[in-house]
C-alpha cells in the first residue's frame, strides 16, 4: 500500500512524501528507520480502478529509467555533486512522474537524507535493485563507479526483459483478436443463421447444434458475461497485487511449461549480474546475497537466497548452500561457484554465469518466437475451420434441398 506522510527529521524540518508498505505499522517502522518522527500518515491508494489505470499508464517506462541511469552515471563521472546532478536530471526528464520523484529526492537529500534513503521513499518509481545497490555503494564510498555499472546493468536488464516479453506479446495479441472476432460471430451472427436453419428443417451436425446452442445463450446473456469477465479481471488484478497473490503468480511463472523456459534463465542472469556487481564493489558475499534477495522479484528465489545468505554467515560455502536448492539453481551454478571459491575469482564466475544464462534466455526467446507463431497459426486455423464448417455444411445442405 502507498501512504502519504508528514514527518520531522532530526533537525526539526518538516518533510512530506510517500512511502510503500504492507500496513500502516510497517510504514511507521520504515519512516522511523530513517530517523523521521511521523506527524500524520494516511492512505494514498487510488480511489477508483480508473485512477489505478491512469497511474499505471503515467508511471515511467523501462526506457525512461535506462536514460535516467545513464545520464546520472555520466554526470557523476564528470565529478558533479550529487545534488547538482539531480537538479540537471529534473530539467532533462520528460516523464512527469519521474520528474516529480526526482524533485522529491533532491529535496530529501538537501534535508539530510542519503541518496538511497531518498530513493526508497520513492520506491514506486525506482527499482528495488537500484536502491539497494546505491545503499551498498554509500557504504563502500564508490557511488561514481557503481552508478556506471548500474547504467550498464539497467540497459542489460531492459534488453533482456524486452526480448523475453517479445516472445509472448505477439501471440497474445493475435489470440486476443481471434477471441474478439469469434465472440462477435458467435454472439451476433450465428443466432440469425440458426433461425434460417430451423425454418427450413435442415439436419445439423452435432458440432453445429452445439455452436448454435452456445450462440443462443451468448446472444441473450452477453452483457452479463462481459461484466462478469471484467469483474473477475479486476478481482484477479487486485489479488495479484497482494503478497499471497504475488507468491502464487511467482510460483506459476516457474511451473508453466513455456513461461518458465524464459523466466528462469532471466532470474539467474540477474542473479549473476547483481552478484558480480556487488563483489566488484567490495561487498562481502553474505551481505551481497542479502542485498540480492531484496532485488529479486520472485518470492521463491527471494526466500532461497535469504536462506543461502544465512548459511554463508554460519560458515557454509556458497557452492554447498546453492547445491541444496537444485529446483531453483541448476547444477551448473554451484559447480562454477565452487571453481570461483577455489581460484579466488568469484566476480569472474558470476560474470560467466550471467553470460551463460543471458545467452540461454536470448536463444530460448528466439526459438519460442519461431515456434509459437506457426503453432498459433495452426491452432487458430483449426478453430476457424471448425467455425466455418459448422456454418458451411448446413448451408450446403440447405441449398441442396432447393435443387
WOFENLIN-V74885 format. One record per residue. SS is DSSP state (alpha for helix, beta for strand, coil for the rest). OMEGA is omega as a letter, one per 30 degrees, with the letter a starting at -180 (999 if undefined). D_FIRST is the distance of its C-alpha to the first C-alpha in Angstrom with 1 decimal. Layout:
<<SS | OMEGA | D_FIRST> <SS | OMEGA | D_FIRST>>
//
This chain:
<<coil | a | 0.0> <beta | a | 3.8> <beta | l | 6.6> <beta | a | 10.2> <beta | l | 12.8> <beta | a | 16.6> <beta | l | 18.3> <beta | l | 21.8> <coil | a | 22.9> <coil | a | 26.1> <coil | l | 28.3> <coil | a | 26.9> <coil | a | 25.6> <beta | l | 22.8> <beta | l | 19.7> <beta | l | 16.9> <beta | a | 13.9> <beta | l | 10.3> <beta | l | 8.4> <beta | l | 5.6> <coil | a | 5.3> <coil | a | 5.5> <coil | l | 6.9> <alpha | l | 8.5> <alpha | l | 11.5> <alpha | l | 10.1> <alpha | l | 9.1> <alpha | l | 12.6> <alpha | l | 14.1> <alpha | a | 13.0> <alpha | l | 14.4> <alpha | l | 17.4> <alpha | l | 18.1> <coil | l | 18.6> <coil | l | 21.1> <coil | l | 19.2> <beta | a | 20.0> <beta | l | 17.1> <beta | l | 18.7> <beta | a | 15.9> <beta | a | 12.1> <beta | a | 10.5> <beta | l | 7.5> <coil | l | 7.9> <coil | l | 6.6> <coil | a | 9.9> <coil | a | 12.4> <coil | l | 14.3> <alpha | l | 14.8> <alpha | l | 17.1> <alpha | l | 14.6> <alpha | l | 12.4> <alpha | a | 15.7> <alpha | l | 16.8> <alpha | l | 13.9> <alpha | a | 14.5> <alpha | a | 18.2> <alpha | a | 18.0> <coil | a | 16.2> <coil | l | 18.9> <coil | l | 20.7> <alpha | a | 22.1> <alpha | l | 25.4> <alpha | a | 23.9> <alpha | l | 22.4> <alpha | l | 25.7> <alpha | l | 27.7> <alpha | a | 25.6> <alpha | a | 26.1> <alpha | l | 29.8> <alpha | l | 30.4> <alpha | l | 28.8> <alpha | a | 31.0> <alpha | a | 34.0> <alpha | l | 33.6> <alpha | l | 33.1> <alpha | l | 36.1> <coil | l | 38.1> <coil | l | 37.4> <coil | l | 35.5> <coil | a | 33.4> <alpha | a | 29.7> <alpha | l | 29.1> <alpha | l | 31.7> <alpha | l | 30.3> <alpha | l | 26.9> <alpha | l | 28.7> <alpha | l | 30.8> <alpha | l | 27.8> <alpha | a | 26.3> <alpha | a | 29.6> <alpha | a | 29.9> <coil | a | 26.4> <coil | a | 26.5> <coil | a | 22.9> <alpha | a | 21.4> <alpha | l | 17.8> <alpha | l | 19.3> <alpha | l | 21.8> <alpha | l | 19.3> <alpha | l | 17.4> <alpha | l | 20.9> <alpha | l | 22.0> <alpha | l | 19.2> <alpha | l | 20.1> <alpha | l | 23.7> <alpha | a | 23.2> <alpha | l | 21.3> <alpha | l | 24.1> <alpha | l | 26.7> <coil | l | 25.0> <coil | l | 25.7> <coil | l | 22.7> <coil | a | 23.4> <alpha | a | 22.6> <alpha | l | 20.2> <alpha | l | 18.4> <alpha | l | 18.3> <alpha | l | 16.9> <alpha | l | 14.2> <coil | l | 12.9> <coil | a | 12.8> <coil | l | 11.6> <coil | l | 10.2> <coil | a | 14.0> <coil | a | 15.9> <coil | a | 16.2> <alpha | a | 15.7> <alpha | a | 19.5> <alpha | l | 20.5> <alpha | a | 18.7> <alpha | l | 20.2> <alpha | l | 23.5> <alpha | l | 23.7> <alpha | l | 23.0> <alpha | a | 25.8> <alpha | l | 28.1> <alpha | l | 27.7> <alpha | a | 29.1> <alpha | l | 32.0> <coil | a | 32.6> <coil | a | 32.9> <alpha | a | 30.1> <alpha | a | 32.6> <alpha | a | 33.6> <alpha | l | 30.1> <alpha | l | 29.0> <alpha | l | 31.8> <alpha | a | 30.9> <alpha | l | 27.3> <alpha | l | 28.6> <alpha | a | 30.8> <alpha | l | 28.1> <alpha | l | 25.8> <alpha | l | 28.8> <alpha | l | 29.5> <alpha | a | 26.0> <alpha | l | 26.1> <alpha | a | 29.6> <alpha | a | 28.8> <alpha | l | 25.7> <alpha | l | 27.6> <alpha | l | 30.5> <alpha | a | 28.5> <alpha | a | 26.8> <alpha | l | 30.2> <alpha | a | 31.7> <alpha | a | 29.5> <alpha | a | 28.9> <alpha | l | 32.6> <alpha | a | 33.1> <alpha | l | 29.9> <alpha | a | 31.2> <alpha | l | 34.7> <alpha | l | 33.6> <alpha | l | 31.4> <alpha | l | 34.5> <alpha | a | 36.7> <alpha | l | 34.5> <alpha | l | 34.5> <alpha | l | 38.3> <alpha | l | 39.0> <alpha | l | 37.0> <alpha | a | 39.1> <alpha | a | 42.3> <alpha | a | 41.7> <alpha | a | 40.4> <alpha | a | 42.8> <alpha | a | 45.7> <alpha | l | 46.8> <alpha | l | 47.2> <alpha | l | 50.0> <alpha | l | 51.7> <alpha | l | 51.6> <alpha | l | 53.5> <alpha | l | 56.2> <alpha | a | 56.6> <alpha | a | 56.9> <alpha | a | 59.6> <coil | l | 61.7> <coil | l | 61.3> <coil | l | 60.1> <coil | a | 59.6> <coil | l | 56.0> <coil | a | 54.8> <alpha | a | 52.2> <alpha | l | 49.4> <alpha | l | 50.3> <alpha | l | 50.3> <alpha | l | 47.0> <alpha | l | 45.5> <alpha | l | 47.1> <alpha | l | 45.7> <alpha | l | 42.2> <alpha | l | 42.9> <alpha | l | 44.2> <alpha | a | 41.1> <alpha | a | 38.8> <alpha | a | 40.9> <alpha | a | 40.4> <alpha | a | 36.8> <alpha | l | 35.1> <alpha | l | 33.0> <alpha | l | 31.6> <alpha | l | 31.1> <alpha | l | 29.2> <alpha | l | 26.9> <alpha | l | 26.4> <alpha | l | 25.4> <alpha | l | 23.0> <alpha | l | 21.3> <alpha | l | 21.3> <alpha | l | 19.9> <alpha | l | 16.9> <alpha | l | 16.4> <alpha | l | 16.9> <alpha | l | 14.4> <alpha | a | 11.6> <alpha | l | 12.9> <alpha | l | 13.2> <coil | l | 9.5> <coil | a | 9.3> <alpha | l | 10.9> <alpha | l | 14.1> <alpha | l | 14.3> <alpha | l | 13.9> <alpha | l | 16.6> <alpha | l | 18.9> <alpha | l | 18.6> <alpha | l | 19.4> <alpha | l | 22.3> <alpha | l | 23.6> <alpha | a | 23.7> <alpha | a | 26.0> <alpha | a | 28.2> <coil | a | 28.7> <coil | a | 32.2> <coil | a | 31.9> <alpha | a | 28.3> <alpha | l | 28.7> <alpha | l | 31.8> <alpha | a | 29.9> <alpha | a | 26.5> <alpha | l | 28.0> <alpha | l | 30.2> <alpha | l | 27.4> <alpha | a | 25.4> <alpha | l | 28.7> <alpha | l | 29.6> <alpha | l | 26.3> <alpha | l | 27.0> <alpha | l | 30.5> <alpha | a | 29.6> <alpha | a | 27.1> <alpha | l | 29.5> <alpha | a | 32.4> <alpha | a | 30.6> <alpha | l | 29.6> <alpha | l | 33.1> <alpha | l | 34.7> <coil | l | 32.8> <coil | l | 34.4> <coil | l | 31.3> <coil | a | 32.6> <alpha | a | 31.9> <alpha | l | 29.9> <alpha | l | 27.6> <alpha | l | 27.4> <alpha | l | 26.3> <alpha | l | 23.5> <alpha | a | 22.3> <alpha | a | 22.8> <alpha | l | 20.8> <alpha | a | 17.7> <alpha | a | 18.8> <coil | a | 19.5> <coil | l | 17.0> <coil | a | 18.7> <alpha | a | 17.9> <alpha | l | 21.7> <alpha | l | 22.8> <alpha | a | 20.2> <alpha | a | 21.6> <alpha | a | 25.1> <alpha | l | 25.0> <alpha | l | 23.7> <alpha | l | 26.6> <alpha | l | 29.0> <alpha | l | 28.0> <alpha | l | 28.9> <alpha | a | 32.2> <alpha | l | 33.1> <alpha | l | 32.6> <coil | l | 35.0> <coil | l | 37.6> <coil | l | 37.1> <coil | a | 37.9> <alpha | a | 35.0> <alpha | l | 37.2> <alpha | a | 37.8> <alpha | l | 34.2> <alpha | a | 33.3> <alpha | l | 36.1> <coil | a | 34.5> <coil | a | 31.7> <coil | l | 34.1> <coil | a | 31.9> <coil | a | 29.4> <coil | l | 31.8> <coil | a | 35.2> <alpha | a | 38.4> <alpha | a | 38.8> <alpha | l | 35.9> <alpha | l | 37.3> <alpha | l | 40.8> <alpha | l | 40.1> <alpha | l | 38.2> <alpha | l | 41.2> <alpha | l | 43.4> <alpha | l | 41.2> <alpha | a | 41.4> <alpha | a | 45.2> <alpha | a | 45.9> <coil | a | 43.3> <coil | a | 41.8> <alpha | a | 38.2> <alpha | l | 36.9> <alpha | a | 39.4> <alpha | l | 38.5> <alpha | l | 34.8> <alpha | l | 35.8> <alpha | l | 38.2> <alpha | l | 35.6> <alpha | l | 33.2> <alpha | a | 36.2> <alpha | a | 37.2> <alpha | l | 33.9> <alpha | l | 33.3> <alpha | l | 36.7> <alpha | l | 36.1> <alpha | l | 32.9> <alpha | a | 34.9> <alpha | l | 37.8> <alpha | l | 35.8> <alpha | l | 34.0> <alpha | a | 37.4> <alpha | l | 39.0> <alpha | l | 36.3> <alpha | a | 36.6> <alpha | a | 40.4> <alpha | a | 40.2> <alpha | a | 37.5> <alpha | l | 39.2> <alpha | l | 42.6> <alpha | l | 41.1> <alpha | l | 38.9> <alpha | l | 42.0> <alpha | l | 44.1> <alpha | l | 41.6> <alpha | l | 41.1> <alpha | l | 44.9> <alpha | l | 45.5> <alpha | l | 43.2> <alpha | l | 44.8> <alpha | l | 48.2> <alpha | l | 47.4> <alpha | a | 46.3> <alpha | l | 49.4> <alpha | l | 51.7> <alpha | a | 50.5> <alpha | a | 51.7> <alpha | a | 54.6> <alpha | l | 56.5> <alpha | l | 56.8> <alpha | l | 57.7> <alpha | l | 60.4> <alpha | l | 61.8> <alpha | l | 61.7> <alpha | l | 63.7> <alpha | l | 66.1> <alpha | l | 67.0> <alpha | a | 68.2> <coil | 999 | 70.5>>
//
